[in-house]
Amino acid sequence: MIPLLTPLFQGEWAPLGEALTCSPRWPPDAIQVSRLIRDDRLLAGAIRQHARRRGVTGEDLRAAASAWSMDYLWALLPPVAAAASVLQHGFPMRADQVAVELDGTGTPTRFHIAREGSSMAGEPAAVRYGPLLWHHLEPLFAAIARQTHLPQKILWANAARYLQTILEQALALTGDAPHVAADQHALLHEPHWPDHQRNPLYARQREARRIEDGTPVTIRLHRQCCLYYRLPGHGYCGACPLDPQHRIHLRAGDDMLLETCDGDRDPGL
């Protein structure tokens, strides 16, 4: 684990911190992310491998691509966001500065950088997260969309879902540190960046009510459906906005996804 991260990733969290390593020499089987983005055959091969692991057959790879992206994001985001928000430290995160290891099923497991970056204390979230969002995730999501026709809004929602989890944990561990709370607000609750550019991580948070043990409970729904319910052996998750039990609580005309994918209306609607 990168020494900088050691205090933040103890016990059960340690494997998440170990998913990012720093060394002047990357492992021979690590793939530079910029190469993965440029090489359609390489990216498509990884997603198809992952689809086979998930039991997906046929040519519709959207659900498998979403699942692949979530494995990618869950390996990448915890150490990067913890450093950026808790420590206000910027790791080099442009696609040409990062390499990814894929296992035998095409699943992203570990990331590599060649240098540790530097402190960015006092810089706004848009600056600290800018290289990750605009020079890594944006071109990667565009490439996935081009390969599989998965809407990029689903990919950005997957990223927002994990950032929300990570930053909530960071707030709990830091006693609601103001600088972490400010990052959470800027990244997930502001529709635009300071330069007025649209924030792709932003989407209005929605809630639904259900009865648990006879008591009404309000639950926070995911911003977009991740399409896991389309994978063999999977159903709707507990916070899926497309779950029929949740739809009845949404307002008419709500701009929540009434379509799971662009041009593909969910059969339950």
C-alpha positions as CSV (number, residue, x, y, z in Angstrom):
1,M,0.0,0.0,0.0
2,I,1.2,3.5,-0.7
3,P,2.4,4.8,2.8
4,L,0.3,7.9,2.5
5,L,-2.8,5.8,2.5
6,T,-1.9,3.4,5.4
7,P,-3.6,5.4,8.2
8,L,-6.8,5.6,6.2
9,F,-7.1,1.9,5.2
10,Q,-6.8,-0.2,8.3
11,G,-8.5,-3.6,9.0
12,E,-11.3,-4.6,6.6
13,W,-10.6,-1.4,4.5
14,A,-7.0,-2.4,3.8
15,P,-7.7,-4.3,0.6
16,L,-9.3,-1.2,-0.9
17,G,-6.1,0.9,-0.2
18,E,-4.0,-1.9,-1.7
19,A,-5.8,-1.6,-5.0
20,L,-3.5,1.4,-5.9
21,T,0.2,1.0,-6.0
22,C,3.1,3.3,-6.8
23,S,6.3,2.2,-8.5
24,P,8.5,3.6,-11.3
25,R,8.0,0.3,-13.1
26,W,4.6,-1.1,-13.7
27,P,4.0,-4.9,-13.8
28,P,4.4,-6.3,-17.3
29,D,0.8,-7.3,-17.6
30,A,-0.6,-3.9,-16.5
31,I,-2.3,-1.9,-19.3
32,Q,-2.0,1.8,-19.5
33,V,-5.5,3.2,-19.3
34,S,-5.0,5.5,-22.2
35,R,-4.2,2.5,-24.3
36,L,-7.3,0.7,-23.1
37,I,-9.3,3.7,-24.1
38,R,-7.8,3.9,-27.6
39,D,-7.7,0.2,-28.4
40,D,-11.3,-0.8,-29.1
41,R,-10.4,-4.5,-29.4
42,L,-8.7,-4.5,-26.0
43,L,-11.5,-2.8,-24.2
44,A,-14.2,-4.9,-26.0
45,G,-12.3,-8.1,-25.2
46,A,-12.1,-7.2,-21.5
47,I,-15.9,-6.4,-21.3
48,R,-16.7,-9.6,-23.3
49,Q,-14.6,-11.7,-20.9
50,H,-16.4,-10.1,-18.0
51,A,-19.8,-10.7,-19.7
52,R,-18.9,-14.5,-20.0
53,R,-18.1,-14.5,-16.3
54,R,-21.5,-13.0,-15.5
55,G,-23.2,-15.5,-17.7
56,V,-24.2,-13.0,-20.3
57,T,-24.9,-14.4,-23.8
58,G,-25.7,-12.6,-27.0
59,E,-24.6,-9.2,-28.3
60,D,-26.2,-6.9,-25.7
61,L,-23.3,-6.0,-23.4
62,R,-24.8,-3.0,-21.7
63,A,-25.5,-4.7,-18.3
64,A,-22.1,-6.4,-18.4
65,A,-20.4,-3.2,-19.3
66,S,-22.1,-1.4,-16.3
67,A,-21.0,-4.3,-14.0
68,W,-17.4,-4.0,-15.4
69,S,-17.4,-0.3,-14.8
70,M,-18.5,-0.8,-11.2
71,D,-15.6,-3.2,-10.6
72,Y,-13.3,-0.7,-12.2
73,L,-14.6,2.2,-10.1
74,W,-14.6,0.2,-6.8
75,A,-11.0,-0.6,-7.3
76,L,-9.9,2.9,-8.3
77,L,-12.0,5.4,-6.4
78,P,-11.5,4.5,-2.7
79,P,-7.8,5.3,-2.5
80,V,-8.0,8.2,-4.9
81,A,-11.0,9.9,-3.3
82,A,-9.7,9.3,0.2
83,A,-6.4,10.9,-0.7
84,A,-8.1,13.8,-2.5
85,S,-10.8,14.6,0.0
86,V,-9.4,13.5,3.4
87,L,-5.7,14.3,2.8
88,Q,-6.2,16.9,0.0
89,H,-3.5,15.0,-1.9
90,G,-3.6,14.6,-5.7
91,F,-2.4,11.3,-7.2
92,P,-1.6,11.5,-10.9
93,M,-4.9,10.3,-12.5
94,R,-4.8,11.2,-16.1
95,A,-5.4,8.1,-18.3
96,D,-1.8,8.2,-19.6
97,Q,-0.5,8.3,-16.0
98,V,-2.3,5.1,-14.7
99,A,-2.1,1.5,-15.6
100,V,-4.7,-1.2,-14.7
101,E,-4.4,-4.9,-14.1
102,L,-7.2,-7.2,-15.4
103,D,-7.6,-10.7,-14.1
104,G,-8.4,-13.8,-16.2
105,T,-12.1,-12.7,-16.5
106,G,-11.3,-9.2,-17.7
107,T,-12.1,-7.7,-14.3
108,P,-10.1,-4.7,-13.1
109,T,-8.3,-5.5,-9.9
110,R,-5.5,-3.1,-9.3
111,F,-4.1,0.3,-10.5
112,H,-0.6,1.5,-10.8
113,I,0.9,5.0,-10.8
114,A,4.6,5.9,-11.3
115,R,4.8,8.8,-8.8
116,E,2.8,9.8,-5.7
117,G,1.7,13.3,-6.9
118,S,1.6,16.2,-4.4
119,S,-0.3,18.0,-1.8
120,M,-3.2,20.1,-3.1
121,A,-4.3,21.5,0.2
122,G,-6.6,24.5,-0.3
123,E,-7.5,23.7,-3.9
124,P,-11.2,23.3,-4.7
125,A,-12.6,19.9,-5.4
126,A,-12.9,20.8,-9.1
127,V,-9.1,21.1,-9.3
128,R,-8.3,18.1,-7.1
129,Y,-10.7,15.8,-9.0
130,G,-10.3,17.4,-12.4
131,P,-7.7,15.0,-13.9
132,L,-9.6,11.9,-12.7
133,L,-13.0,13.1,-14.0
134,W,-12.1,14.8,-17.3
135,H,-8.9,13.1,-18.4
136,H,-9.6,9.5,-17.2
137,L,-13.2,8.7,-16.5
138,E,-14.8,10.9,-19.2
139,P,-12.8,9.3,-22.1
140,L,-13.1,5.9,-20.6
141,F,-16.9,6.2,-20.3
142,A,-17.1,7.5,-23.9
143,A,-15.2,4.5,-25.1
144,I,-17.4,2.1,-23.2
145,A,-20.5,3.8,-24.6
146,R,-19.1,3.6,-28.1
147,Q,-18.4,-0.1,-27.7
148,T,-21.6,-1.2,-25.9
149,H,-24.2,1.5,-26.4
150,L,-24.5,1.9,-22.6
151,P,-25.5,5.5,-21.9
152,Q,-22.8,7.5,-20.2
153,K,-25.3,8.8,-17.7
154,I,-25.4,5.3,-16.2
155,L,-21.6,5.1,-16.0
156,W,-21.5,8.6,-14.3
157,A,-24.2,7.5,-11.9
158,N,-22.1,4.4,-11.0
159,A,-19.2,6.7,-10.2
160,A,-21.5,9.0,-8.1
161,R,-22.8,6.0,-6.2
162,Y,-19.4,4.9,-5.1
163,L,-18.1,8.4,-4.4
164,Q,-21.2,8.9,-2.2
165,T,-20.3,5.8,-0.2
166,I,-16.7,6.7,0.1
167,L,-17.3,10.3,1.2
168,E,-19.9,9.3,3.7
169,Q,-17.4,6.9,5.2
170,A,-14.8,9.6,5.2
171,L,-17.1,12.0,7.0
172,A,-17.8,9.3,9.6
173,L,-14.1,8.7,10.2
174,T,-13.2,12.4,10.3
175,G,-16.0,13.6,12.5
176,D,-17.7,15.4,9.7
177,A,-14.7,17.3,8.6
178,P,-15.8,20.5,6.8
179,H,-13.4,20.0,3.9
180,V,-14.7,16.5,3.2
181,A,-18.3,17.8,3.5
182,A,-17.5,20.5,1.0
183,D,-16.1,18.0,-1.5
184,Q,-19.2,15.8,-1.1
185,H,-21.4,18.8,-1.8
186,A,-19.4,20.0,-4.8
187,L,-19.1,16.6,-6.4
188,L,-22.6,15.2,-5.8
189,H,-25.0,18.1,-5.1
190,E,-23.9,20.9,-7.4
191,P,-25.3,20.7,-10.9
192,H,-22.4,22.7,-12.4
193,W,-18.7,23.2,-11.8
194,P,-17.4,26.7,-10.9
195,D,-16.7,27.3,-14.6
196,H,-20.4,26.6,-15.3
197,Q,-19.6,23.3,-17.0
198,R,-22.3,20.7,-16.3
199,N,-21.4,18.3,-13.5
200,P,-22.0,14.7,-14.8
201,L,-21.9,13.3,-11.3
202,Y,-24.9,15.3,-10.3
203,A,-28.5,14.0,-10.3
204,R,-31.4,14.8,-8.0
205,Q,-31.5,12.3,-5.2
206,R,-34.8,10.5,-4.9
207,E,-36.5,8.7,-2.1
208,A,-39.1,6.0,-1.7
209,R,-41.1,4.6,1.2
210,R,-41.6,1.0,2.1
211,I,-42.9,-1.0,5.1
212,E,-40.4,-2.9,7.2
213,D,-41.7,-4.9,10.2
214,G,-44.9,-2.8,10.0
215,T,-43.1,0.5,10.1
216,P,-42.9,3.0,7.2
217,V,-39.2,3.5,6.2
218,T,-37.8,6.1,3.8
219,I,-34.9,4.8,1.7
220,R,-32.6,6.8,-0.6
221,L,-32.7,5.5,-4.2
222,H,-29.8,5.3,-6.5
223,R,-29.6,8.1,-9.1
224,Q,-29.8,5.7,-12.0
225,C,-30.4,2.0,-12.4
226,C,-27.0,0.2,-13.0
227,L,-28.8,-2.6,-15.0
228,Y,-27.7,-5.3,-12.7
229,Y,-31.2,-6.7,-12.8
230,R,-30.5,-7.6,-16.4
231,L,-27.6,-9.9,-15.5
232,P,-28.4,-13.7,-15.2
233,G,-29.3,-14.6,-11.6
234,H,-29.8,-11.0,-10.5
235,G,-32.8,-8.9,-9.6
236,Y,-33.4,-5.4,-8.6
237,C,-31.2,-4.1,-5.7
238,G,-32.8,-2.6,-2.6
239,A,-32.4,0.9,-3.8
240,C,-33.1,0.5,-7.6
241,P,-35.2,3.4,-9.0
242,L,-36.6,1.0,-11.6
243,D,-37.9,-1.6,-9.0
244,P,-41.7,-1.6,-9.5
245,Q,-42.2,-1.3,-5.7
246,H,-40.4,2.0,-5.8
247,R,-41.9,3.5,-9.0
248,I,-45.3,4.0,-7.4
249,H,-43.7,6.5,-4.9
250,L,-42.2,8.7,-7.7
251,R,-44.0,11.8,-8.8
252,A,-45.6,12.0,-12.3
253,G,-43.3,13.7,-14.6
254,D,-40.2,12.9,-12.5
255,D,-37.1,13.2,-14.6
256,M,-35.8,10.0,-13.1
257,L,-34.9,7.4,-15.7
258,L,-38.1,6.1,-17.2
259,E,-35.9,4.4,-19.7
260,T,-33.1,2.1,-18.7
261,C,-31.1,3.0,-21.8
262,D,-31.4,5.6,-24.4
263,G,-34.1,4.5,-26.9
264,D,-34.8,1.3,-24.9
265,R,-37.9,1.6,-22.8
266,D,-38.0,-0.7,-19.8
267,P,-40.7,-3.3,-20.4
268,G,-42.2,-2.7,-17.0
269,L,-43.2,0.9,-17.8
